């Protein structure tokens, strides 16, 4: 269940994380190995479920977030932000992070 009572502020995004089974997985056309090397843990994949309005510059110009609801993304394994779990049986994991921490958007194969 997507938490509808959470609305990100500024340039923050709410991400529903894919289940992390610690194995190789495919996101779009990208294969994410379980480990790339011991020094660099693999990124995590998720789906954007809510987006803040963006940030405002000193000149009053609004810069919108670079992602939108429904976008599939990759983020660093140890991204900063707030992590929480839904109360559902699956214990769905969510993160609220700044959009600048997102590594990339993943376009699904058509």
Contact map, one row per residue, 1 for C-alpha under 8 A:
11100000000000000000000000000000000000000000000000000000000000000000000000000000000001010000000000000000000000
11110000000000010000000000000000000000000000000010000000000000000000000000000000000000000000000000000000000000
11111100000000000000000000000000000000000000000000000000000000000000000000000000000001000000000000000000000000
01111110000000000000000000000000000000000000000000000000000000000000000000000000000000000000000000000000000000
00111110000000000000000000000000000000000000000000000000000000000000000000000000000000000000000000000000000000
00111111000000000000000000000000000000000000000000000000000000000000000000000000000000000000000000000000000000
00011111100001000000000000000000000000000000000001110000000000000000000000000000000000000000000000000000000000
00000111111111000000000000000000000000000000000001110000000000000000000000000000000000000000000100000000000000
00000011111110000000000000000000000000000000000000111100000000000000000000000000000000000000000000000000000000
00000001111100000000000000000000000000000000000000011111000000000000000000000000000000000000000000000000000000
00000001111110000000000000000000000000000000000000111110000000011000000000000000000000000000000001100000000000
00000001111111000000000000000000000000000000000000110100000000001000000000000000000000000000000111100000000000
00000001101111100000000000000000000000000000000111110000000000000000000000000000000000000000001111100000000000
00000011000111110000000000000000000000000000000111100000000000000000000000000000000000000000011110000000000000
00000000000011111000000000000000000000000000011111000000000000000000000000000000000000000000011110000000000000
01000000000001111100000000000000000000000000011110000000000000000000000000000000000000000001111000000000000000
00000000000000111111000000000000000000000001111000000000000000000000000000000000000000000001111000000000000000
00000000000000011111000000000000000000000001111000000000000000000000000000000000000000000000100000000000000000
00000000000000001111100000000000000000000000000000000000000000000000000000000000000000000001100000000000000000
00000000000000001111111000000000000000000001000000000000000000000000000000000000000000000000000000000000000000
00000000000000000011111000000000000000000000000000000000000000000000000000000000000000000000000000000000000000
00000000000000000001111100000000010000000000000000000000000000000000000000000000000000000000000000000000000000
00000000000000000001111110000000110000000000000000000000000000000000000000000000000000000000000000000000000000
00000000000000000000011111000011110000000000000000000000000000000000000000000000000000000000000000000000000000
00000000000000000000001111100011110000000000000000000000000000000000000000000000000000000000000000000000000000
00000000000000000000000111111111000000000000000000000000000000000000000000000000000000000000000000000000000000
00000000000000000000000011111111000000000000100000000000000000000000000000000000000000000000000000000000010100
00000000000000000000000001111100000000000000000000000000000000000000000000000000000000000000000000000000011110
00000000000000000000000001111110000000000000000000000000000000000000000000000000000000000000000000000000000110
00000000000000000000000001111111000000000000000000000000000000000000000000000000000000000000000000000000000000
00000000000000000000000111101111100000000000000000000000000000000000000000000000000000000000000000000000000000
00000000000000000000000111100111110000000110000000000000000000000000000000000000000000000000000000000000000000
00000000000000000000001110000011111100000100000000000000000000000000000000000000000000000000000000000000000000
00000000000000000000011110000001111100000100000000000000000000000000000000000000000000000000000000000000000000
00000000000000000000000000000000111111011100000000000000000000000000000000000000000000000000000000000000000000
00000000000000000000000000000000111111011100000000000000000000000000000000000000000000000000000000000000000000
00000000000000000000000000000000001111111000000000000000000000000000000000000000000000000000000000000000000000
00000000000000000000000000000000001111111000000000000000000000000000000000000000000000000000000000000000000000
00000000000000000000000000000000000011111000000000000000000000000000000000000000000000000000000000000000000000
00000000000000000000000000000000001111111100000000000000000000000000000000000000000000000000000000000000000000
00000000000000000000000000000000001111111110000000000000000000000000000000001000000000000000000000000000000000
00000000000000000000000000000001111100011111000000000000000000000000000000011000000000000000000000000000000000
00000000000000000000000000000001000000001111100000000000000000000000000001111000000000000000000000000000000000
00000000000000001101000000000000000000000111110000000000000000000000000001111000000000000000000000000000000000
00000000000000001100000000100000000000000011111000000000000000000000000111100000000000000000000000000000000000
00000000000000111100000000000000000000000001111100000000000000000000000111000000000000000000000000000000000000
00000000000000111100000000000000000000000000111110000000000000000000111110000000000000000000000000000000000000
00000000000011110000000000000000000000000000011111100000000000000011111110000000000000000000000000000000000000
01000000000011110000000000000000000000000000001111100000000000000000110000000000000000000000000000000000000000
00000011000011100000000000000000000000000000000111110000000000000001100000000000000000000000000000000000000000
00000011101111000000000000000000000000000000000111111000000000001011100000000000000000000000000000000000000000
00000011111110000000000000000000000000000000000001111100000000001000000000000000000000000000000000000000000000
00000000111000000000000000000000000000000000000000111110000000011000000000000000000000000000000000000000000000
00000000111100000000000000000000000000000000000000011111000001111000000000000000000000000000000000000000000000
00000000011000000000000000000000000000000000000000001111100001111000000000000000000000000000000000000000000000
00000000010000000000000000000000000000000000000000000111111111100000000000000000000000000000000000000000000000
00000000000000000000000000000000000000000000000000000011111111100000000000000000000000000000000000000000000000
00000000000000000000000000000000000000000000000000000001111110000000000000000000000000000000000000000000000000
00000000000000000000000000000000000000000000000000000001111110000000000000000000000000000000000000000000000000
00000000000000000000000000000000000000000000000000000001111111000000000000000000000000000000000000000000000000
00000000000000000000000000000000000000000000000000000001111111100000000000000000000000000000000000000000000000
00000000000000000000000000000000000000000000000000000111100111110000000000000000000000000000000000000000000000
00000000000000000000000000000000000000000000000000000111100011111000000000000000000000000000000000000000000000
00000000001000000000000000000000000000000000000000001110000001111100000000000000000000000000000000000000000000
00000000001100000000000000000000000000000000000000111110000000111111000000000000000000000000000000100000000000
00000000000000000000000000000000000000000000000000000000000000011111000000000000000000000000000000100000000000
00000000000000000000000000000000000000000000000100100000000000001111101000000000000000000000000000100000100000
00000000000000000000000000000000000000000000000101100000000000001111111000000000000000000000000000000000000000
00000000000000000000000000000000000000000000001111100000000000000011111000000000000000000000000000000000000000
00000000000000000000000000000000000000000000001110000000000000000001111100000000000000000000000000000000000000
00000000000000000000000000000000000000000000001100000000000000000011111110000000000000000000000000000000110000
00000000000000000000000000000000000000000000111100000000000000000000011111000000000000000000000000000000111000
00000000000000000000000000000000000000000000111100000000000000000000001111100000000000000000000000000111110000
00000000000000000000000000000000000000000011110000000000000000000000000111110000000000000000000000000111110000
00000000000000000000000000000000000000000011100000000000000000000000000011111010000000000000000000001111000000
00000000000000000000000000000000000000000111000000000000000000000000000001111110000000000000000000001110000000
00000000000000000000000000000000000000001111000000000000000000000000000000111110000000000000000000000000000000
00000000000000000000000000000000000000000000000000000000000000000000000000011111000000000000000000000000000000
00000000000000000000000000000000000000000000000000000000000000000000000000111111100000000000000010001000000000
00000000000000000000000000000000000000000000000000000000000000000000000000000111110000000000000010001000000000
00000000000000000000000000000000000000000000000000000000000000000000000000000011111000000000001111000000000000
00000000000000000000000000000000000000000000000000000000000000000000000000000001111100000000001110000000000000
00000000000000000000000000000000000000000000000000000000000000000000000000000000111110000000111100000000000000
00000000000000000000000000000000000000000000000000000000000000000000000000000000011111000000111000000000000000
00000000000000000000000000000000000000000000000000000000000000000000000000000000001111100011110000000000000000
10100000000000000000000000000000000000000000000000000000000000000000000000000000000111110011110000000000000000
00000000000000000000000000000000000000000000000000000000000000000000000000000000000011111011000000000000000000
10000000000000000000000000000000000000000000000000000000000000000000000000000000000001111111000000000000000000
00000000000000000000000000000000000000000000000000000000000000000000000000000000000000111110000000000000000000
00000000000000000000000000000000000000000000000000000000000000000000000000000000000000011111000000000000000000
00000000000000000000000000000000000000000000000000000000000000000000000000000000000011111111100000000000000000
00000000000000011010000000000000000000000000000000000000000000000000000000000000000011110111110000000000000000
00000000000000011110000000000000000000000000000000000000000000000000000000000000001111000011111000000000000000
00000000000001111000000000000000000000000000000000000000000000000000000000000000001111000001111100000000000000
00000000000011111000000000000000000000000000000000000000000000000000000000000000111100000000111110000000000000
00000001000111100000000000000000000000000000000000000000000000000000000000000000111000000000011111000000000000
00000000000111100000000000000000000000000000000000000000000000000000000000000011110000000000001111101000000000
00000000001110000000000000000000000000000000000000000000000000000000000000000000100000000000000111111100000000
00000000001110000000000000000000000000000000000000000000000000001110000000000000000000000000000011111100000000
00000000000000000000000000000000000000000000000000000000000000000000000000000000000000000000000001111110000000
00000000000000000000000000000000000000000000000000000000000000000000000000110011000000000000000011111110000000
00000000000000000000000000000000000000000000000000000000000000000000000011110000000000000000000001111111100000
00000000000000000000000000000000000000000000000000000000000000000000000011110000000000000000000000011111100000
00000000000000000000000000000000000000000000000000000000000000000000000011100000000000000000000000000111110000
00000000000000000000000000000000000000000000000000000000000000000010001111000000000000000000000000000111111000
00000000000000000000000000110000000000000000000000000000000000000000001111000000000000000000000000000001111100
00000000000000000000000000010000000000000000000000000000000000000000000100000000000000000000000000000000111110
00000000000000000000000000111000000000000000000000000000000000000000000000000000000000000000000000000000011111
00000000000000000000000000011000000000000000000000000000000000000000000000000000000000000000000000000000001111
00000000000000000000000000000000000000000000000000000000000000000000000000000000000000000000000000000000000111
